[in-house]
């Protein structure tokens, strides 16, 4: 049987590495030992383009759509809960971006706002990924019929081809920050 969630689990690994960096640097920010506000803008860029437009788009446009087509309700269901979490995460990202931009303009009071939004996003996303990896994805593998799977994998490939080198760009970003902030 064709695995239609493995690619998602693999993408989660890179997303979680960025979330670890955000957490580490948020801790330093709160301790007054971090003022690289551009890091938070890079994190926003990663989240918007890799986690949201690249990864979440596959979930929302392919996986969740297939689940609904196979009888899972769109409302009051795991799909609805995941979509709500995606939207809530986007609110935290907007807050983090706005505060980081203000901090770069000299408003030092924004460190608290950056941290608040970063922490909200970290908590939300770790919980969200855990639910997907441990509940929704295994459920998807059990209920989606084989005849749909090849088409789903092809849609994932088309999404990846539409954004060539995107995954490599963000992997390099994460690796660069990991080596820079290894301590």
N, C-alpha and C positions, 0 to 999 in steps of 0.2 A: 504494500500500500504506500502511495506517495505521501511523504511527510510534508504537510503544508504549514507547519508552525516552526520548524527548525530554524529557518532563516530569521524569524522574529526573535527567538531565544538568543541567537547569536548576536543580533543587533542590540538586544538588551544588555549584553555584556559590555559593549562599548559605551552605551548610555550610562550604565552604572559606574563605569570608570570616571566619566565626567562628573557624575553626581558626587562621587568620592572627593574629587578635586574641589568641587564647589563647597562641600562640607568642610574640608580641611582649611580652605581659604576663608570661609565664613568664620570659622573658629578664630583664626588669626586676626581677622578684621575686628571681631568683637573684643579681642584682647589688645587691640590697638597696635598690632604688629603686621598689618597688611594694608597697603594703600594702592595696590595695582587695580584700580577700578576698571581698567581695560580688560582685565581677566574676566570680570563679570559680564562685560559686553561680548567677549568671545564666547563665554558660556551661553549667553542668550542666542548668539549666532548659531552655535552648535545645536541648542535645543530647538530653535525654530527650523533650521534647515535639515539637520540630521534626524533628531528625535521626532519632530512634528511633520514636516513636509515629506520626508523620506520614509521614516518608519511608521508613524501613525497613519499616513496616507495609505500604506499597504494594508494596515489593519482595517481602517475605516472603509476604503474603497473595494477591498478584495475579501478579506477574511470575515469581517462583520457582515458584509453584504451577503456572502455565501451562507452564513449561519442563519440570517433572517430568511433567505430564500428556502432554507431547509426546515423552516418551522419555528425557529426561535423568535419569540416576539421582539419587536424593536423597542417597545416600551415595557417598563417594569421587568427588565431582564438583565442578564450579565452584559449584554451589548449596550444597553442604555446606561448602565453603571460605568462602563469603560468610557463611553462617549462623554459622560458628565465629568469624569476625572480628566479627560483630555482638555475639556473646556476650562475646568478649574485650574489646571496647570498653566494654561495660557494666560490666565489672570495673574498668577504669581510671576510669570516671565515678564509680562508688561510692567509690573511693579518693580521688579529687579532692574530692568533696563532703564526705566525712568529715573530711578534713584541713582544708578551708576552714572548716567549722563549728568545729573545735577552735581554729583560728587566730583566729577571731572571738571566741572565749572567752578569748583571751589567750595561748594556747600558741604562741609564736613558733617553736618547733622544727618546726612543721608546714609551713613554707615549703618545706623539702626534699621532704616527702611530696607536697605539691601539685605541685611541679615534676616529680617523678618520674612521677606519674600523668598529668599533663598531657602531658609529653613522650612517654610511651608511647602515649597516645591520639592525639596529633598524628601520630606516625610510622605507627601502625596505620591511621588513617583516610585519610591521604594515599595510602598504598599501596593500600588497599582501593578508594578512589574511582578511582584510576588503573586498577586491574584491571577494575573495572566499566565505566568509560567506554571503555577501549581494547580490552577482550577480551569480557567477558560481554554487554554491551549490543549491540555489533555482531553477536555470535553470535546473540543473541535475535532481532534484526531479520532475520537470515537464515533462522532455522529455524521461527519461529512462523508458523503458517498464518493467512492473511488472515481466515478465518471466526472466529477467536478474538479478533481485535484490537479490534473495536468493543466487545465485552463487557468487555475489559480496560480500555479507556479509560473506559467507563461506571463500572466499579468504582473507578477512580482518582477520577472526579468525585464519586461517592458519598462516598468517604473525605474529599475536600476539603469537601463540603457538611456533613459531620458535624462538622467543625471550622472553622466560618466565622471568618474574620478571623485565623486562627492564623498563616498565612503572612505576612500584613501585620504582625501584632504582632512576629514575630521579625525580619522585615526591618527594622522601625523600631528594634528593639533593636540589631541589628548596625550599622545606620547611625549610631545615637547613640554607640555605643562607638567606631566608626571616626572620627567627628568629634572625640570627646573625647580619643582617644589617637592622633591623626594624626601627632604628632611622632615 
